[in-house]
């Protein structure tokens, strides 16, 4: 202080500091005041889903009898059919007669360059239960668990057939799940 007057240089920084403090306080007050004065409303809603009885055939791999020569012995092959159904859903799995004319579920045919050869598909390893497509009679089945369930298809080409000409012999079987 000189002659009772404050020095001009020291008042300016104080004024700037006061202005900054006032600005910060005003900004804080404005945000705090607006937050405390805000109103809200709420609503609730339900989220729902309806699970229905459902089944699917997860996989139906080919059944391959392999290489066949002179047909004086039977030839065997297997495949594993995999299905999945919602828990508690009763189902049956059937196999049709196949795509070759004259086939039945008891005697199916493969066709190729030398004509046809007969085979059958079974539900059991003892080759006693023919696998057909009449629910409750000659199908496999169960109750769904929500997980995959596997069924082995047992195939047999009968022995003592006339040996066929070399080449590829095929039939297309349709698997159907009923629930």
C-alpha positions in Angstrom: 0.0 0.0 0.0 1.3 3.4 -1.0 0.0 6.6 0.4 -3.1 4.7 1.7 -4.0 3.4 -1.7 -3.8 -0.2 -2.7 -1.4 -0.9 -5.4 -3.2 -1.3 -8.7 -1.3 -4.4 -9.7 -2.5 -6.5 -6.7 -6.2 -5.7 -7.1 -6.6 -7.1 -10.6 -5.5 -10.7 -9.8 -7.9 -10.6 -6.8 -10.7 -9.4 -8.9 -10.1 -12.1 -11.5 -9.9 -14.8 -8.8 -13.2 -13.6 -7.3 -14.8 -13.6 -10.8 -13.7 -17.2 -11.4 -14.9 -18.3 -8.0 -18.3 -16.6 -8.7 -18.5 -18.3 -12.1 -17.7 -21.7 -10.7 -20.2 -21.3 -7.9 -22.9 -20.1 -10.3 -22.3 -23.1 -12.6 -22.4 -25.5 -9.7 -25.6 -23.9 -8.4 -27.2 -24.1 -11.8 -26.5 -27.9 -12.2 -27.4 -28.7 -8.6 -30.6 -26.8 -8.7 -31.7 -28.3 -12.0 -31.0 -31.8 -10.7 -32.9 -31.4 -7.5 -35.9 -29.9 -9.4 -36.1 -32.6 -12.1 -39.2 -34.8 -12.0 -39.4 -38.5 -13.1 -42.1 -40.9 -13.9 -41.8 -44.7 -14.2 -43.7 -47.5 -15.9 -43.4 -51.2 -15.8 -43.9 -53.8 -18.6 -43.8 -57.6 -18.8 -41.5 -59.6 -21.0 -43.0 -63.0 -22.0 -42.3 -66.0 -24.2 -44.5 -69.1 -24.9 -42.6 -72.4 -25.2 -44.6 -74.9 -27.3 -44.1 -78.6 -27.9 -41.5 -78.9 -30.6 -39.2 -81.5 -32.1 -36.5 -81.5 -34.8 -34.3 -84.0 -36.5 -30.8 -82.7 -35.6 -28.9 -85.1 -37.9 -29.6 -88.1 -40.2 -26.2 -89.2 -41.5 -25.9 -91.6 -44.4 -25.8 -95.3 -43.7 -23.0 -96.9 -45.8 -22.7 -100.6 -46.2 -19.2 -100.2 -47.5 -17.6 -102.4 -50.3 -19.7 -105.4 -51.3 -18.4 -108.3 -53.3 -20.1 -111.6 -54.0 -23.3 -111.7 -52.0 -23.0 -115.0 -50.3 -22.8 -113.3 -46.9 -24.9 -110.5 -45.3 -23.5 -107.0 -45.1 -24.2 -104.7 -42.1 -24.0 -101.0 -41.5 -25.2 -98.5 -38.9 -26.0 -94.8 -38.7 -27.0 -92.6 -35.8 -30.2 -90.5 -36.1 -30.2 -87.6 -33.6 -33.4 -85.8 -32.5 -34.2 -83.1 -30.0 -37.6 -82.2 -28.5 -38.8 -79.8 -25.8 -38.9 -81.4 -22.3 -41.9 -83.5 -21.8 -42.9 -83.8 -25.5 -43.7 -87.4 -26.5 -42.5 -88.3 -30.0 -42.0 -91.1 -32.4 -39.4 -91.4 -35.2 -40.3 -93.3 -38.4 -38.4 -94.3 -41.5 -40.3 -94.6 -44.8 -39.8 -97.5 -47.3 -37.3 -95.5 -49.4 -37.1 -94.1 -52.9 -36.8 -97.2 -54.9 -40.0 -98.6 -56.6 -41.3 -101.7 -54.9 -39.8 -101.0 -51.5 -41.7 -101.6 -48.3 -40.6 -101.0 -44.7 -40.0 -104.8 -44.4 -38.0 -105.1 -47.6 -36.3 -102.0 -49.0 -34.3 -101.9 -52.2 -31.1 -100.2 -53.4 -30.9 -99.6 -57.1 -27.9 -99.3 -59.3 -26.4 -100.4 -62.7 -27.2 -104.1 -62.1 -30.8 -103.7 -60.9 -31.8 -103.8 -57.3 -30.7 -105.5 -54.1 -32.8 -105.9 -50.9 -31.9 -104.6 -47.5 -33.7 -103.8 -44.2 -33.4 -101.2 -41.5 -33.9 -102.2 -37.8 -34.3 -100.5 -34.4 -32.3 -103.1 -32.6 -28.8 -104.7 -32.8 -30.4 -108.2 -33.0 -32.0 -107.3 -36.4 -35.5 -108.3 -35.1 -37.4 -105.0 -35.0 -37.9 -103.6 -38.5 -37.9 -99.8 -38.5 -41.0 -98.5 -40.3 -43.2 -95.4 -40.1 -46.4 -96.4 -38.3 -46.3 -94.7 -34.8 -46.8 -97.2 -32.0 -46.1 -100.2 -34.2 -42.6 -100.1 -35.8 -41.2 -96.7 -34.9 -38.7 -95.6 -32.2 -39.6 -92.9 -29.8 -39.5 -91.4 -26.3 -40.1 -88.2 -24.4 -38.1 -85.0 -25.1 -35.6 -83.8 -22.6 -34.5 -80.6 -24.3 -31.2 -82.3 -25.2 -30.2 -84.4 -28.2 -31.3 -88.0 -28.1 -29.6 -90.6 -30.4 -31.0 -93.6 -32.1 -28.9 -96.2 -33.9 -30.2 -97.4 -37.3 -29.1 -100.9 -38.0 -28.9 -101.9 -41.6 -28.5 -105.3 -43.3 -28.2 -106.4 -46.9 -29.4 -109.9 -47.2 -27.1 -112.8 -48.1 -27.7 -115.1 -51.0 -28.9 -112.5 -53.4 -27.8 -112.6 -57.0 -24.5 -110.7 -57.1 -25.0 -107.4 -58.9 -22.8 -105.6 -61.4 -20.2 -103.2 -60.0 -21.3 -99.7 -59.4 -23.0 -97.5 -56.8 -26.4 -98.6 -55.4 -28.6 -96.2 -53.5 -31.9 -95.4 -52.0 -33.1 -92.3 -50.2 -34.9 -92.9 -46.9 -37.0 -90.2 -45.2 -37.0 -90.0 -41.5 -40.0 -88.3 -39.9 -40.5 -87.2 -36.3 -44.1 -87.1 -35.1 -45.1 -85.3 -31.8 
